[in-house]
């Protein structure tokens, strides 16, 4: 039994260290790519005649506080009105339905092609709503925004041109934060999300590895969705699932760090916990569904397979941490009874220290602005990082 306890303890510490090393590698790739491409010019259209028909899908469920703001934002896109279609995929069962209906009526009078689509039932939730809209849209490119987003008017002009590469199936943009300074809770969320959208998304994309559509603030090529098998509701993160199925089919994703799509962060702990639950459970479901397909695919390189493994298993980190907590007392009892394990146990604990240092480097890089003084930024980071770890671990 003592071997099992110490073995499990070392296994969980080792996974955390390997995950941290994988993230550190992405940080190096991110910094290298940022240095090499610091002078890149954005793609653009020569004239309006070259612009394709684009459908905007807005999946909505009881969002009466923000839905008008969202619809107004996409209706103001700088895009030829005859080449823009808006689908409000309305699964609401409260006053949101009437608010949307009035807004749709108002915009249709201005000549905007906007529809409120109400399904007979909410089967499949968001994935079901997106699939329902797929059967009725007319655009070859599909931009998706959740209700808490407020995209800039030039969003399509800065993203659609990248589909000039026929291999590109998705263009994903970086999330901005409208209410970052609302509270310590929103600051901590922004702190974590910035690491994902800078280090992870750009690092994986620059390294030629699998990334994910983040469920919103991105654009799909319709052909890509169909080729990958369409929206499926057997996981809580239908966006991650479809992303992996599409990339397994050979489609490429383009991530644009410089294109920011502002959104509101959850402002209450219950809302944040609900979001994190969906993301964690959905990632686990996608791991079960897709990781094996990635690992046995001979057309995928080993580095990409390793990155995909840690990408999909990110929520396993929390299992490792709670397991270490639960195993800590039995491990100490084993060491007291069997002193020969003492050196092994102490050496293995250095894994956790190294992992923490590495994660600190990653989050410091992702959150430091170029104009910040290094030492001032480092001092502020040292004060903030422990608070972030406390929230994350909690």
C-alpha positions as CSV (number, residue, x, y, z in Angstrom):
1,X,0.0,0.0,0.0
2,X,2.8,2.4,0.8
3,X,4.2,2.0,-2.7
4,X,0.8,2.8,-4.2
5,X,0.4,6.0,-2.1
6,X,3.9,7.3,-2.9
7,X,3.6,6.2,-6.5
8,X,0.3,8.1,-7.0
9,X,1.7,11.1,-5.3
10,X,4.7,11.2,-7.6
11,X,2.4,10.5,-10.7
12,X,0.2,13.5,-10.0
13,X,3.2,15.8,-9.3
14,X,4.8,14.6,-12.5
15,X,1.8,15.3,-14.7
16,X,1.6,18.9,-13.3
17,X,5.3,19.4,-14.1
18,X,4.9,18.0,-17.6
19,X,1.9,20.2,-18.2
20,X,3.8,23.3,-17.0
21,X,6.8,22.4,-19.3
22,X,4.3,22.1,-22.2
23,X,3.0,25.5,-21.4
24,X,6.5,26.9,-21.1
25,X,7.3,25.6,-24.6
26,X,4.2,27.4,-25.9
27,X,5.5,30.6,-24.2
28,X,8.8,30.3,-26.1
29,X,6.9,29.8,-29.4
30,X,4.7,32.7,-28.6
31,X,7.6,35.1,-27.9
32,X,9.5,33.9,-31.0
33,X,6.5,34.3,-33.3
34,X,5.7,37.7,-31.7
35,X,9.3,38.9,-32.5
36,X,9.3,37.5,-36.0
37,X,5.9,38.9,-37.0
38,X,5.9,42.2,-35.2
39,X,5.6,44.1,-38.5
40,X,2.9,42.0,-40.2
41,X,0.3,43.8,-42.2
42,X,-3.3,42.8,-42.0
43,X,-5.1,41.4,-45.0
44,X,-7.9,43.4,-46.6
45,X,-10.3,43.6,-49.5
46,X,-9.6,45.8,-52.5
47,X,-13.3,46.7,-52.9
48,X,-16.8,45.7,-51.7
49,X,-17.5,43.5,-54.8
50,X,-14.9,41.0,-53.5
51,X,-16.7,40.6,-50.2
52,X,-18.6,37.4,-49.7
53,X,-22.0,36.9,-48.1
54,X,-21.6,36.5,-44.3
55,X,-24.1,35.2,-41.8
56,X,-24.0,36.3,-38.2
57,X,-25.4,33.8,-35.7
58,X,-26.4,35.0,-32.3
59,X,-27.3,32.1,-30.0
60,X,-29.4,33.7,-27.1
61,X,-31.1,32.3,-24.0
62,X,-32.8,34.7,-21.6
63,X,-30.3,37.6,-22.1
64,X,-32.7,40.5,-21.8
65,X,-30.1,42.8,-20.3
66,X,-27.6,42.6,-23.1
67,X,-29.3,41.3,-26.2
68,X,-30.2,44.7,-27.7
69,X,-26.6,45.8,-27.4
70,X,-25.4,42.7,-29.2
71,X,-27.8,43.0,-32.0
72,X,-27.0,46.7,-32.5
73,X,-23.3,46.0,-32.6
74,X,-23.5,43.4,-35.4
75,X,-26.1,45.4,-37.3
76,X,-23.5,48.2,-37.4
77,X,-20.9,46.1,-39.1
78,X,-19.0,47.9,-41.9
79,X,-20.1,45.4,-44.5
80,X,-22.3,45.7,-47.6
81,X,-25.9,45.4,-46.4
82,X,-26.9,43.1,-49.2
83,X,-24.1,40.7,-48.2
84,X,-25.0,40.5,-44.5
85,X,-27.4,38.2,-42.8
86,X,-28.2,38.1,-39.1
87,X,-29.8,35.1,-37.4
88,X,-30.9,35.6,-33.8
89,X,-31.1,32.0,-32.6
90,X,-33.6,32.6,-29.8
91,X,-34.1,29.8,-27.2
92,X,-35.5,32.2,-24.6
93,X,-38.6,31.7,-22.5
94,X,-38.8,35.2,-20.9
95,X,-39.2,38.8,-22.0
96,X,-36.1,38.4,-24.2
97,X,-38.3,37.0,-26.9
98,X,-40.3,40.3,-27.2
99,X,-37.2,42.5,-26.9
100,X,-35.7,40.6,-29.8
101,X,-38.9,40.7,-31.9
102,X,-39.1,44.5,-31.5
103,X,-35.5,45.0,-32.4
104,X,-35.7,42.7,-35.4
105,X,-38.8,44.6,-36.7
106,X,-36.9,47.9,-36.3
107,X,-33.8,46.8,-38.2
108,X,-35.8,45.1,-41.0
109,X,-37.3,48.5,-41.7
110,X,-33.8,49.7,-42.4
111,X,-33.2,47.0,-44.9
112,X,-31.1,44.7,-42.8
113,X,-31.6,41.0,-43.3
114,X,-32.2,39.9,-39.8
115,X,-34.4,37.0,-38.5
116,X,-35.5,35.8,-35.1
117,X,-35.4,32.0,-35.2
118,X,-37.3,30.2,-32.5
119,X,-37.1,26.4,-32.4
120,X,-39.9,24.1,-31.3
121,X,-37.7,22.9,-28.4
122,X,-34.2,23.5,-26.9
123,X,-32.9,20.1,-27.8
124,X,-29.1,20.2,-28.0
125,X,-29.0,23.6,-26.3
126,X,-26.4,25.9,-28.0
127,X,-25.2,23.2,-30.4
128,X,-28.8,22.5,-31.4
129,X,-29.5,26.2,-32.0
130,X,-26.5,26.6,-34.2
131,X,-27.3,23.4,-36.2
132,X,-30.9,24.7,-36.6
133,X,-29.7,28.0,-38.0
134,X,-27.2,26.1,-40.4
135,X,-30.2,24.7,-42.4
136,X,-31.6,28.2,-43.0
137,X,-28.6,30.5,-43.6
138,X,-27.3,31.8,-46.9
139,X,-23.7,32.8,-46.1
140,X,-20.6,30.8,-46.9
141,X,-19.0,32.3,-43.8
142,X,-20.6,32.2,-40.3
143,X,-19.6,34.5,-37.5
144,X,-20.8,33.6,-34.0
145,X,-21.2,35.9,-31.0
146,X,-22.5,35.1,-27.5
147,X,-24.8,37.6,-25.9
148,X,-22.2,39.3,-23.7
149,X,-20.0,40.4,-26.6
150,X,-19.9,43.8,-28.3
151,X,-17.8,43.3,-31.5
152,X,-16.2,46.3,-33.3
153,X,-17.8,47.5,-36.5
154,X,-14.7,46.5,-38.5
155,X,-14.7,42.9,-37.3
156,X,-15.5,41.3,-40.6
157,X,-13.1,43.5,-42.6
158,X,-10.3,42.3,-40.3
159,X,-11.1,38.6,-40.3
160,X,-12.9,37.5,-43.5
161,X,-9.8,38.2,-45.8
162,X,-7.9,35.4,-44.2
163,X,-10.3,32.9,-45.8
164,X,-8.5,33.7,-49.1
165,X,-6.5,30.7,-48.1
166,X,-8.7,27.7,-49.1
167,X,-7.3,25.6,-46.2
168,X,-8.4,28.0,-43.5
169,X,-11.6,26.7,-41.9
170,X,-11.8,29.1,-38.9
171,X,-10.6,32.5,-37.9
172,X,-10.6,33.1,-34.1
173,X,-10.1,36.5,-32.4
174,X,-8.9,37.4,-28.9
175,X,-11.5,38.1,-26.2
176,X,-11.3,41.6,-24.7
177,X,-12.8,42.5,-21.3
178,X,-15.4,45.3,-21.0
179,X,-15.6,45.1,-17.2
180,X,-12.1,43.9,-16.2
181,X,-11.8,46.5,-13.4
182,X,-15.3,45.8,-12.0
183,X,-14.0,43.7,-9.1
184,X,-11.1,41.5,-8.0
185,X,-13.1,38.6,-9.4
186,X,-13.2,40.0,-12.9
187,X,-9.5,41.0,-12.7
188,X,-8.6,37.5,-11.9
189,X,-10.7,36.1,-14.8
190,X,-9.0,38.5,-17.2
191,X,-5.6,37.5,-15.8
192,X,-6.4,33.8,-16.6
193,X,-8.0,34.4,-20.0
194,X,-5.2,36.6,-21.3
195,X,-2.8,33.7,-20.8
196,X,-5.1,31.4,-22.8
197,X,-5.6,33.9,-25.6
198,X,-2.0,35.0,-25.9
199,X,0.3,32.2,-24.9
200,X,-1.9,29.1,-25.6
201,X,-3.9,30.1,-28.6
202,X,-1.1,32.0,-30.4
203,X,1.6,29.6,-29.3
204,X,-0.3,26.5,-30.5
205,X,-1.3,28.2,-33.8
206,X,2.2,29.5,-34.5
207,X,3.6,26.0,-33.7
208,X,1.2,24.4,-36.2
209,X,-0.7,22.6,-33.4
210,X,-4.4,22.1,-32.8
211,X,-6.2,25.1,-31.3
212,X,-9.9,25.6,-30.6
213,X,-12.7,27.9,-31.7
214,X,-13.7,29.6,-28.4
215,X,-17.4,29.3,-29.0
216,X,-17.8,33.0,-29.9
217,X,-15.9,35.9,-31.6
218,X,-14.8,33.8,-34.5
219,X,-15.8,32.8,-38.0
220,X,-16.4,29.4,-39.6
221,X,-16.3,28.5,-43.2
222,X,-19.7,26.7,-43.7
223,X,-18.0,23.9,-45.7
224,X,-15.7,23.2,-42.8
225,X,-18.6,22.7,-40.4
226,X,-20.3,20.3,-42.8
227,X,-17.2,18.4,-43.6
228,X,-16.4,17.9,-39.9
229,X,-19.9,16.4,-39.2
230,X,-21.8,19.5,-38.1
231,X,-22.6,20.8,-34.6
232,X,-23.1,17.9,-32.1
233,X,-24.5,18.2,-28.6
234,X,-22.9,15.1,-27.0
235,X,-20.4,17.3,-25.1
236,X,-20.9,20.5,-23.1
237,X,-18.2,22.2,-25.2
238,X,-19.5,21.8,-28.7
239,X,-17.0,24.4,-29.9
240,X,-13.9,22.4,-28.7
241,X,-15.4,19.2,-30.1
242,X,-16.1,20.6,-33.6
243,X,-12.6,22.3,-33.6
244,X,-10.9,18.9,-33.1
245,X,-13.1,17.1,-35.6
246,X,-12.4,19.9,-38.2
247,X,-8.6,19.8,-37.7
248,X,-8.6,16.0,-37.8
249,X,-10.1,16.5,-41.3
250,X,-7.2,18.6,-42.3
251,X,-8.6,22.1,-41.9
252,X,-6.4,24.9,-40.6
253,X,-7.3,27.5,-38.0
254,X,-6.1,31.1,-38.0
255,X,-5.8,32.9,-34.7
256,X,-5.7,36.8,-34.7
257,X,-4.3,38.1,-31.4
258,X,-4.4,41.7,-32.6
259,X,-8.2,41.6,-33.3
260,X,-10.0,42.1,-30.0
261,X,-13.6,41.2,-29.5
262,X,-14.8,42.9,-26.2
263,X,-17.1,41.0,-23.8
264,X,-18.3,41.1,-20.3
265,X,-16.9,38.7,-17.7
266,X,-19.1,37.0,-15.1
267,X,-19.4,39.3,-12.1
268,X,-20.6,36.7,-9.5
269,X,-19.1,33.6,-8.1
270,X,-22.1,31.3,-9.0
271,X,-21.9,32.5,-12.6
272,X,-18.1,31.9,-12.7
273,X,-18.5,28.4,-11.1
274,X,-21.2,27.5,-13.6
275,X,-18.9,28.6,-16.5
276,X,-15.9,26.7,-15.2
277,X,-18.0,23.6,-14.6
278,X,-19.1,23.6,-18.3
279,X,-15.6,24.2,-19.5
280,X,-14.0,21.5,-17.3
281,X,-16.6,18.8,-17.9
282,X,-16.9,19.6,-21.6
283,X,-13.1,19.3,-22.0
284,X,-13.2,15.9,-20.3
285,X,-16.0,14.8,-22.6
286,X,-14.0,16.0,-25.6
287,X,-10.9,14.2,-24.4
288,X,-12.9,10.9,-24.3
289,X,-14.3,11.6,-27.7
290,X,-11.4,12.9,-29.6
291,X,-8.0,12.3,-28.0
292,X,-7.7,8.7,-29.1
293,X,-8.4,9.8,-32.7
294,X,-5.6,12.3,-32.5
295,X,-3.1,9.9,-31.0
296,X,-3.7,7.1,-33.6
297,X,-3.7,9.5,-36.6
298,X,-0.5,8.9,-38.5
299,X,-0.7,12.2,-40.3
300,X,-0.3,14.2,-37.1
301,X,3.2,14.9,-35.8
302,X,4.3,13.9,-32.3
303,X,4.7,17.5,-31.1
304,X,1.1,18.2,-32.1
305,X,-0.1,15.0,-30.4
306,X,1.7,16.0,-27.2
307,X,0.2,19.5,-27.3
308,X,-3.3,18.1,-28.0
309,X,-3.0,15.8,-25.1
310,X,-2.2,18.5,-22.6
311,X,-4.8,20.8,-24.3
312,X,-7.6,18.4,-23.9
313,X,-6.5,17.2,-20.4
314,X,-6.2,20.7,-18.9
315,X,-9.1,20.0,-16.5
316,X,-7.2,16.9,-15.3
317,X,-4.9,19.4,-13.5
318,X,-7.6,20.0,-10.9
319,X,-7.9,16.2,-10.3
320,X,-4.2,16.1,-9.8
321,X,-4.3,18.9,-7.2
322,X,-7.2,17.6,-5.2
323,X,-5.6,14.2,-5.2
324,X,-2.3,15.6,-3.9
325,X,-4.3,17.3,-1.1
326,X,-6.1,14.0,-0.2
327,X,-2.9,12.0,-0.4
328,X,-0.7,14.4,1.6
329,X,-1.6,13.0,5.0
330,X,-1.3,9.3,4.0
331,X,2.0,10.1,2.4
332,X,3.3,11.7,5.6
333,X,2.2,8.7,7.6
334,X,4.0,6.4,5.2
335,X,7.2,8.4,5.5
336,X,7.0,8.4,9.3
337,X,6.7,4.6,9.2
338,X,9.1,4.0,6.3
339,X,12.0,6.5,6.5
340,X,13.4,5.1,3.3
341,X,10.7,7.0,1.3
342,X,11.8,10.4,2.8
343,X,14.3,11.4,0.1
344,X,12.0,10.3,-2.7
345,X,9.1,12.3,-1.2
346,X,11.2,15.4,-0.7
347,X,12.7,15.3,-4.2
348,X,9.2,14.8,-5.7
349,X,8.0,17.9,-3.9
350,X,10.5,20.0,-5.9
351,X,8.4,19.1,-9.0
352,X,5.5,21.2,-7.6
353,X,7.8,24.1,-6.8
354,X,9.3,24.1,-10.3
355,X,5.8,23.9,-11.8
356,X,4.7,26.9,-9.8
357,X,7.7,28.9,-11.0
358,X,7.1,28.0,-14.6
359,X,3.4,28.9,-14.4
360,X,4.4,32.2,-12.9
361,X,6.7,33.0,-15.8
362,X,3.9,32.1,-18.3
363,X,1.3,34.4,-16.6
364,X,3.8,37.2,-16.2
365,X,4.6,37.1,-19.9
366,X,1.0,37.0,-20.9
367,X,-0.1,39.9,-18.7
368,X,2.8,42.3,-19.0
369,X,2.2,45.2,-21.5
370,X,5.2,46.3,-23.6
371,X,5.0,49.8,-22.2
372,X,5.1,48.6,-18.5
373,X,8.3,49.0,-16.5
374,X,9.7,45.5,-15.9
375,X,10.4,45.8,-12.2
376,X,7.1,47.6,-11.4
377,X,5.2,45.0,-13.4
378,X,7.1,42.2,-11.6
379,X,6.3,43.7,-8.2
380,X,2.6,44.0,-9.0
381,X,2.6,40.5,-10.4
382,X,4.2,39.0,-7.3
383,X,1.4,40.5,-5.2
384,X,-1.4,39.4,-7.6
385,X,-0.3,35.9,-8.6
386,X,-0.8,34.2,-5.2
387,X,-4.4,35.6,-5.1
388,X,-4.9,34.2,-8.6
389,X,-3.7,30.7,-7.5
390,X,-5.9,30.8,-4.5
391,X,-9.0,31.4,-6.7
392,X,-8.0,28.9,-9.3
393,X,-7.3,26.1,-6.9
394,X,-10.5,26.9,-5.0
